[in-house]
Amino acid sequence: MAEIPLEQPTNNRREIVGWAMYDWANSAFSTTVGTVFLGPYLASLADAAAQASPDGQARFFGLPIAPDSFLPYCIAFSVVLQAGFLPILGAIADYSHRRKKMMQLFAIIGGLATTLLFFVQGDLWWLGGILFIIANLCFGAAIVFYNAYLPDIASEETRDRVSSFGWAMGYLGGGLLLVINLVIFLMRNRLGLDSGLAVRINLASAGIWWLGWSVWTWLTLRPRHRARRLPPGKGILRVAFDQLGETMETPPRTVASLLLSPLLVFILFPLVSALGLPLEVIFIAVIGPLIMIGVFLWRKSRSLPQTAKFLLAYLIYNDGIQTVIGVAAVFAAAPVIRGGLGIPVERLTLLILMIQFVAFFGALFFGWLAGRIGGKRALIASLVIWSGVVIYAFLGMRDYDPSALGIPRAELEFWILGAMIATVLGGSQALSRSLFAQMIPKDKEAEFFSIYEISERGTSWMGPFLFGFVNQVVGNLRPAILSVVIFFVVGLAILLTVDVARAIVESGRREQERAPRLAAEERPAQAPA
């Protein structure tokens, strides 16, 4: 059945603000739940369960789990499931034109699962893991449809600025709720709350924030196509695999076998428990999505070579970004003898808040910079700064004498370094998204952004692995941090070879976006029949 467009204008200020407010809404999950409160809380509950157990171990569906490893394992499981489901969901959304409804569905489920974390206490620590897996899976799914809306609401010349605005609003919204949550936690005694109840209130507040502010998005974001019916004799999954196979230039059955491999998690989990095998066996389920990413890049290197090159560059340099974000707190808090800075937890929390709010202005700045010098040049500038940050973390911050502010000079330098990280953090990610949005075919946005999303997650283990390996061999965090510079150097080298203008032509996006406008302009001039 032919697609019937609903002619909606781009660059509508009200719609763009509504779109960006979803980033404001869902970033509370990343900051309050993922970064600050849930990990330590679940670890404490699991540790209490282990001490009460006859064998001194906490067990999740029969498997012994180290308390501190429980949340990282849950994150890994949810990412594996995302790798299997997101491309299928993206294909369904692109074919059916129900992006907005699917985004709403997963946001509501994710927000409700987050809110239900309020009931996780005592022996229900395992429920916290299940709810987090559901929430994180839905968080990733909704983000795919959110990103896919970017080319619809913003014209080519405004996408960098609009994407940066979305990231900026995310940092501001997530940071604002985190401030409220920290005030509640620090004043818990005055409020008559114990530590556990204060944490549970904060966790639930992230879900309520996510759901509540999303309403703004639902009221302003408009569908771009009429819903499309299924072909006779075909179900939605068959159509989704057919469409995804066409996008990947790969037989649908091959695509299905690669994507469904994450379902091995549910098969292997009880087997690992029953047979006493090491838990790491489960992670063979990641192989399918990794092969799929490789197949996608190989196939698209012929039909969309510049897009494939950009995605490869993104996978590499983004792994460096995620590694720096992940290990910065470890480096800051670690003892000086191990190459760290020994910053107390209280001041480290303030540093995290500073990064959240400076990142708001940094994202807006890089959106402005992209408008002046171009998105690719602005992205290159951000990666050069990232490289400088990593090199300075190795060479600098070695003077531990008190500064004029009463804190060690090394810690003061780290605050300045944190401000630099915050400045490029949102900008590099926002510009990557907007550049990719220009390089993909129209009406396949959700499919391509699902690959974009799982590609980021599918390779995000490389940087932490290299960091951990170097630290283990050398016994010092500074050489380990320096090793991460390789991701920025290699990613930047590949990015320099990407021809953005040619990528847009190869995707056919510019012509497809102009066609409806040209047709609308020609209609009044047509003579009546």
ABEGO torsion letter per residue (X at the ends): XBBBBBBBBBGBAAAAAAAAAAAAAAAAAAAAAAAAAAAAAAAAAAAAAAAABAAGBBBBGGBBBBAAAAAAAAAAAAAAAAAAAAAAAAAAAAAAGAAAAAAAAAAAAAAAAAAAAAABBEAAAAAAAAAAAAAAAAAAAAAAAAAAAAAAABBAAAAAAAAAAAAAAAAAAAAAAAAAAAAAAAAAAAAGBBAAAAAAAAAAAAAAAAAAAAAAAAAABBBABBBBBBBBGBBAAAAAAAAAAAAAGBBAAAAAAAAAAAAAAAAAAAAAAAAGBBAAAAAAAAAAAAAAAAAAAAAAAAABAAAAAAAAAAAAAAAAAAAAAAAAAAAAABBAAAGBAGBBAAAAAAAAAAAAAAAAAAAAAAAAAAAAAEAAAAAAAAAAAAAAAAAAAAABGABABBBAAGBBAAAAAAAAAAAAAAAAAAAAAAAAAAAAAAABBBGAAAAAAAAAAAAAAAAAAAAAAAAAAAAAAAGBAAAAAAAAAAAAAAAAAAAAABBAAAAAAAAGAAAAAAAAAAAAAAAAABBBX
